[in-house]
Amino acid sequence: MLRLSLQMSILLLLSFLGNKWLTRRFAAQARCFLWMAFSIRLLIPASLSFALPSWGAEIQKATEAALPSAAQMGQAEAPAFVDVLPMGSTAGFAAPAEISYGQISAGEGIALLWLIGAVCFLLAHVGIHVFHMRFLRAHSEIVCGGEQQALLEQIRKELHVRRNLPVWICGKVDSPMLTGLFHPTLILPRTEFSQEQRMFIFRHELAHYKRRDLWTKWVFLLAQSVHWFNPLVHILAKKANLDLENACDDTVLKGKDRLYRKAYGTVLLDVLTNQTHAVPLSTHFIGRKEEMIGRFRNMINTAPKKKGHGFLCCVLVGMVLLTSTLYPAPAQAVSAGASSQPQSTPEEIAETRALLAECLKGSMFETYQPFRELPLTDENYQRCEQAEESYRSLLEKVSPAMQTREYTNHPFFLAVDSKKKGEITSGLFCCQADNQVDQGQITLIELEFSDPFHPEVFEIGTAFACQGEQLNQRYFQRQSEKRHIQTIAEQFQIDLSQYEEAFSTVYPSVIQNQAYLLGGSIKKQLAQMGRYSFEKFSLNHTWAYIKKDHTEGVLFNQDGNGIYAHFFRMGAYTDRSKISGEENWYPIIENRCIPQ
């Protein structure tokens, strides 16, 4: 978000510097479209990635050199896979990570500060708006019938406005205004207006309603809230709101002669006062005196102005290019496997490989290197290449709601033991999430690929640069936990070689079966059976396995009273999606218990 704000600031500065040229050459509505495009882009924290010719890459490098890197922005650290799961999903089968509040990173602190600022800014403006509306309602009278209502009805029909807007008379406002998103209301000051003045006021405010300017103001407010730290975005909102009034004036004066324009301007001058109750998220027939000068200039200038469609398209193209990840198209792919990473530049791949070496240094995997860099036999090379492609393709099947971008936006590759002689059947699949780039982190997944088309998985987790010993500890801890689970399975006479783990989305059976709500389903069934009277669930002592034929599975649970095995049936994902009730998706077929 910070990077997007800085990138858009370049375009905003250019637009502000050329504001006089924009005002002189383009209609107010064209400028409104421009500010709206900027605001919408500021609300989308994502960027496109596509290839450019070599000259385009040089432009992108020059642009990125002027902006801070992701590391300088302090991206937050987070596990690559477990955190993408919702509460109650299969992540609950693994021991939860211990949260250390004393080790909050700078990136997390900045992110928290940004979030608090955005929420407070939005709530403050919404709260002020609600307060003003309640205050005005308490001091207002509703207009029913009379010449004023008849005139409004006449103008409403002329402008083809179907909705009948209520009119309030309030002594606490200084200017006519339109407010309210879902229940728009026209509020008039307690002033005696002439018939001509009422006619122009009604035309102006109904034009605002027809143009949906109140909704547009909310978009500008959201952009301000998200980018509250950027003063240029606040200037954007101020200029945009002024141009909304100019565009509304243009709508009222469209096709009118000089006499009509003069009469309209005279009414503005007659109504003009010093406002004391400016209601946010509302339109105003008049504004501050310095703003009114610009509106008078706009009304006096009758020279034709361009609609700016071509200019707006050029700005949109520039916006996309400036806020996107551009890279030079490679001359040729190194191999079929390398072509599976079209979005990774050679520099990015080199950085990730260097990071991998730093993460593995001092660990039991220190001799592991990307297999493409090793002088392997043709048989080993093909097996590694197929295993990498098989697992990458499998990961891309993760449910879109859970899918992160490790496998598409950043380099990934299979590393194998460079000292191993003979047949290679295992290695480390290495990948990164967005929040791991430039943070000295990489995700490691051990693959056993005796059958390269169906690799088996052992999740090692997130590795950190220069912390190889911790990687060893985590690996041996997982191995110890695996032996403990194997002991439990033997007590129930279950052959775990026929099962696959179901701890997170990295496991093939979970991905293929979309078994993300398995834990919640089993727990609900046990609660209905009344088994909680003696069986207590602990997230640290619950494990789940799914048969390799995907027909059934078993969930192990251990508490102070004993160990439990709950067998459940696995149906096809397409069939489960048609069944109502989470507890019915994985029906329990058998329960076993061994007291302790």
N, C-alpha and C positions, 0 to 999 in steps of 0.2 A: 504493500500500500504506500509506503514511504517512497519507494522507487517510482511508482506511478505518479505520485504527487509531484516529485521533482521533475519527471519527464514532461508532464503536462504544464508545469510552470514555464517551460521554455515557450510553448505555444501561447500561453496566457500573456506572458510579457510582450511577445510580438504583437498580439491582438490589442493590448492596451496601448502600446506605443503607436500603433496605426489606427487608433480609435477615430481620430479626426478624419482620416481618409475613408474609413469604413462608413462613418456617418454621412459624409458628403457623397459617397458613390452608391451606397446600397440602402434599400428600404429598411425601415425598422424591423419588419417581420423577418427579413434575411438575417439581421443581427440576432434576433431572438432564436432563430434556428441554430445559429452558430453557438450561442451560449448554452442552449439546450444540449447540443452535441457534446460540448465540453463537459457539462455536468453529468450526462449519462456515462461518458467514458470514465470519469472520475469515480463512478459508483461500481465499476466492473473491475475487480482486482485480478485480472487475468490478461495474458498477452498471447498473441499468435506467434507461431514459429514457422518460418518458411525460408527457402533458399533464395539467395540473390547471386547475380554475377559477381565477379571479383571486385569490380568497381563499387558495387553496392556494399560489399563487406567492409571496404575501407571507410566508407561514410559511417557505417554502424560503429566501427572501432573508434572513430574520432568522437562520436556522440557518447559512447559508453565511457570513454576516458574522462569525460567531464562530469560523470556521475559516480557516486560512491558505490562500492561493491556491496554484494549482499551481506558479506561479513561485517562491513562497517555499519550496516543498518541493524545488526544484532538480531538475526533471525532466531526464533525460539527453537530449542532442542526438543525433539519428541521421538519416541520409537516409531519405526517405519510402518509396522503392521498392526500391532496390538491396539494403538490409539484410534485406528479408523473404525473399530467395532463399537456398536452402541451398547449401552448398559443392558445386561441380561443376555448378551450374545455369547458365543463360545469362548470369548476372551475370559469369561468367568471360570473356565476350567483350569486356567493356569494361575500360579501365585501372583497376586497383584504387585506391581512395582511399588517399592517404598518411596513415599514422597518426602523429600527433605526440604523444608521451607527455608532452611538456612543457606541453601545453595541455589537460589533463584538467579538465573543468568541475567546479564545485562539486556539481552534480547527479550527475555520474558518480562523484565521490568518495564522496558519501553512499550512492549505490546499491551501490558496491563494499564499503563498510563494513557496510551492512546484510546483504549476501550473505555476507560472511565471518562475521559474528556469527551468522546463522541456521545456517549449516553447522556452525560450531564448537559451537554450543549443542546441536544435534541429535546430532552425532557424540559429544560428551562424554557425553550421557545414555545413548546406545546403547552406548558403550564401557564405561561404568560397569556397565550392566546385564549385558553379556556377561562382564565380569570377575567380577561377583558370581556369575553362573551357573556359570562354570567353577570358581570357588572353592568353591561349595557342592557341586557335583558331586564334587569331589575329596575332600570330607569327609562324604559321605553314603553311606548304605546303602539299597538297594532292598528294600522290604517285599514279601515273596512269601508268600501264604497267611496262616494264623493268624486269630485272632478279629478283629483290626483290619481285615484285608482283607475278611473276611466281612461285617462291619458296614458298611464302605464300599460293598460290592456291594449290600447290602440297601437302603441309602439312595439309591444311584444308581438303582435300579429304582423306588423310591417317587417320586422326582422326575422320572422318565422321561428320564434322561440316558443316551444310548446309548453314549457313548464311555467306555471303561474307562481311567480316569486312573491313571498310575503314582504310587506313594507313596514318598517318600524320607524317611529319618530322618537328621537332620543336627544335630550338636552345635554348629554355628556360627550357628544362628538362635535367636531368642528368642520367636518367635510363629509359629503356623501360617500358611502363605501359599500362594497359587496363582500360578504364573508360567509364562510361555511362550505365545506366540501360536499357533504351528502344532503344537507338542507340549506342551500344558499338563501341568504336573506339580504335584502336591500335596506340599509340603514341611512336615514336622513337626519340632519341636524334640525333642531327646533327653530327653524328660520322661515320667514315668509318668502318663498320663491315665487317669481312670476311664472306665467305659463310657459314662456320661452325658456327660462332657466330650467324648469322641470323637464321640458322636452329634451334638452341637451344632456342633462344629468341622467335621465332614463336611458337615452340612446348609448351613452358612454358605458354605463354599468351593465346594461344588457349585452353590449358588444363584448365586454369582459367575460360574461357568462357564456356566450356563444363560442368564444375562442378558448374556453376552458383554462383561463389564465390562473385560476386558483390552484388547479392541479399542477400547473407548471411551476408555481411558486413553491410548492411542496418538494418538487424535484431539486430546485436550487437549495432549499433548506437541508435536504438530505445530503447533498454534496458538501455543504458547509459543515454539517455535523461529522461526516466521515473524515474530512480534511480540515478539522478545526484548527490545526496547528499551522496551516498554510495561509498567510494573509492574502495571497493572490486569489484564493478561492472566495474569500469574503468580498473582495473587490469585484470578482466575477458576478456574484449574486446581486450586488448593488447596481452594477451596470445592466444586468439582465432585467431586474425589476423596473428600472427606468425605461428600458426599451420596450417592455411590455406595455407601459403607459403610452409611449410614442406609437407603437403598433396599433393600440386601441384607438388613439386619436386618428390615425390614418384610416382605420376602418370606418369611423363615424364620418370622416370628411371625404371619403372616396367618391370621386365624380362630382364634387360640389364646387361651386364658383367661389370667387374671392369674398363676396358679400356674406355667404354662408360661413366661410372660414372666419371672417371678421366677427360675426355674431357669436360664433362658438368661442373664440378667444376672449371676447368681452365678458361672456358668462364666467369663464375661468378667472378673469381678473376680479369680477364682482364677488365671487365666492372665496377668492384667495384670502386666507388668514394665517396666523401663526398657529400651527397645530400643537395641541398639548396631549392628545390621546391617540398616538399612532398604534393601531392594532396590527400586530404581526399576522402574516398569512391572510391579508385582506387587500382588496384593491382600493384605490383612493382616487376620487375625482380630481383632487388637487394634491400637491405635495409641498415639499420645502421650496422656498423661493428660488434657490439656486437650481433645483431640478426643474422648476417651471420655466426658467429662462430657456433651457434646452428644448422643452416641449413647444414653446412659442416659436423658436427658430425652426423647429421641424414643421410646424403648421404653416409658417409663412413661406417656406421653401416649396414652391409648386413645381420645380423642375423634375422631370421624370427620373426615377432612380431604378437601378437594376434589381431584379429579384435575387440575384446572386446564386443561382443554382450551380453554375460552373465553378464559382469561387468556393462554395460550400463543399463541393465534391473534392476539390483540390485540398482543402483543409482536412477533410475526412481521411484522404489518402495519406497526407502528412502525419496525421494523428496516429493512424495504424502503423505506419513505418517507424515513427519515433518511439512508440510504446510496445513494439513487438521485438521478439528475439530473431534477429536476422543472421544468417551464416552463409558462407560461400558454398555453392554446390560442389561436391567433390568430383574430380575428373572421372574416377571409377571406383567401384567398391572393391575392398580388399578381398572379400569372399562373400559367399551367400549369407553367412552369418553376420558379417559386418554390415551388410546392406539392411539388416533388420533394425539398425539404429540411425535412421536418416536425419534425426534432429541433433545428433552429437557431432561437434566439430572435432578435428584431430587434437586441438589444444585441450578440449574438455576431457577427451578420453585419456590423454597423457596425464592430466591433473588427477583424474580418478585413480589411475594405475599407481601414480606416485603416492596418493593417499592410502591406497591399499597396502603398499609396502610399509608405510609408517605404522598402520594399524596392526599389521601382523608381526612387526619387529619385536623380538623377545617372547613370542608365543610359540606354541607347538606347530603353528602353520607358517612359520617364518620362511620356509623354502618354497611356499606356494607362489606361482606366477601365472598370469593369463596364458592359457594354453596356446594362443596364436603366436606368442613370442618364443615358444620353445621348439626345438628340433624334434618333433614327435614323428613316430611312424605314421604312415597313411591311415592304418587301422585305428590307432589311438586318436589321431586328429579328427577323423570322421565320427568316432564315438563321442568325443567331447563336443564337437560341433552340434551333433544331433541332440545331445542331452541339454545343451544350452538353449537350443531352439524349442525343444519340447517343453521345458519348464517355463520359458518366457511366454510361449503360447498359452500355457495353462494359466499363468498368472493373469493374463489379459481377459480371462473369463470371469474374474472376480466380479461380483454384482456391482453395477455402476454406483449404487449408493455407498458401497464400501471402498470402491476403487480409488487408490491414490495414484500418483503419476511417476512412481519409481521406474516403471518399465517402458515409458514412452518419452519422457523429457530429458533423461540423464543417461550417461553410459552405463551399461551392464555387461558383465562378461563372466565366464567361468574360469577360475584359477585352479590349477592342479599342482601336485607336488613335483617340483623340477628334479628332485633326486631319485624319484621312483623309477625303478627298472621294470620292464615288462608291461603287462596289460594295465591300463589306467581305468578304474571303475568308480572313482569318487573324486569330488572336488568341492570348491566353494563357489556358489553363485553369489556375485557381488553386485549390489545396486544401491541407489540413493533416492531418498525422497526429497522434495523441494526444500524442506526445512533442515536437511542435512548438508546441503551444498555449502561449501566454504566454512563449515563448522567443525571440520576434523572428524566427521562421523561417516560410517558406511555400514550398511546392513549385510550380514553374512548368513547364508543358508547352505548347509552341507547337503550335497546331493550324492546319493549312491546310485550309479547308473550302469549296473550290470546289463540291464535292459534300457538302453538310452531313450527308447520311446516312452517308457514309464518310469521315470526316476523316482526314487524314494527320498523323503525329505527329513532333515533334522535341523530345526531352527536354532541357530546360535544367537542371533539378535544383533544389537547395535555394537559396533566396535569403534574405539576411539584411538586417535593417533597417539603413539608413545605410551600406550597402556596395554601392551601385549600380555602382561601377567594377569591383569583382570580378565582378559579374554580367556586365558587358560582356566582361571577359577570358575568362570561362568560355564565353560564347556564341561569341566569335570563335575560341577554341581548338577548340570542337566543329565550327565551320564549316571550320576548317583541316583537322581530322581527316577531315571528310566529303569535302573536295576530294582529300585524299590517297587515301582509299579509292576515290573515283571514278577517279583515275588508275590505280590497280591494276586496277580492273574493266575499263578501256579496254584495258589491255595484254592481258587475256584475252578481249577483244571481247565483254564482257557488258554489256547495257543495264540499268543499275541502276534505271531509271525503272519497270521491271516488277517490282521487288522492294521489300520492306519490311524495315527493320532488325529485329534480334533481340537487342538488348542487354539489355533488362529487361522487366518485365511491363507497361510502359506501351504497348508496341507492339501494334497490333490483331492482326497475324498470330500473334504469340506467345500472346496471350490466347485467340484462337479455336481455336488448335491445341493449347493446353496444352503448348507446346514448351519446357518448363523444363529438360529433361535433354538437350538437343540437344548441347551441348558435350561432355559425358561420353560420349555415344554415339559421336560422331565420333572422339574420341581413342582409345577402346577399339578401334574398327575399324582405325585406323591402326597401333596397337600390334600387332595381330594380323597386319597385313600386313608388319610389319618396317620401316615407313617411318621410325621414329624413328632409324634408323642414320644418316640424313643430315638429317632435318628436326627442328628444335627448336621447341617451342611456347613462346611468351612471352605472358603475360596482357596485356602492353602492346601487343602487335602481332597480335591475333587478332580477327576480326570475322565476323559471320554475317548472312546475308540470306535471307529467305523470299519466294518468288514470290507475287504478289498473288492468283493463282488457287489458292494453297496446295497445289500439286502437287509442288513440289520446291524446293530451296534450295541455297545455296552458302556455304561457310565459307572465308574468306581467312586465310592465315597468312604472316607475314614473319619471316625470320631472317637471319643473316649469309650464308647460302648462296644465298638467293633468295626468291621469293614463290610461294605455292601457292594453288590453288583446288580445293576438294574439293566436288564436287556430290553431293547426296544426295536421296533420294526422300522425300516427305512423304505419309504415309497419314493417314486420318481418326483422330482421337484415340480414338474408340471401338474402332477396329481395333487401334491400337497397344497399348491396355490389355490386349488378349488375348494379346499376344506376350510370351513370356518372354525375359529378357535385354535389358538396356539397349542393348547394342551392336546389337541387331536392330531398334530402333525407327526409326532414320533411316539406312537402308542406303545406302552410298556407291555411286554409279553411274559416277563418272568422277573421275580425279585429273589435275591439270595442274600444271606447274612451269615457272617462268621463272628460270633461274640468273642470279646477279648477279656 
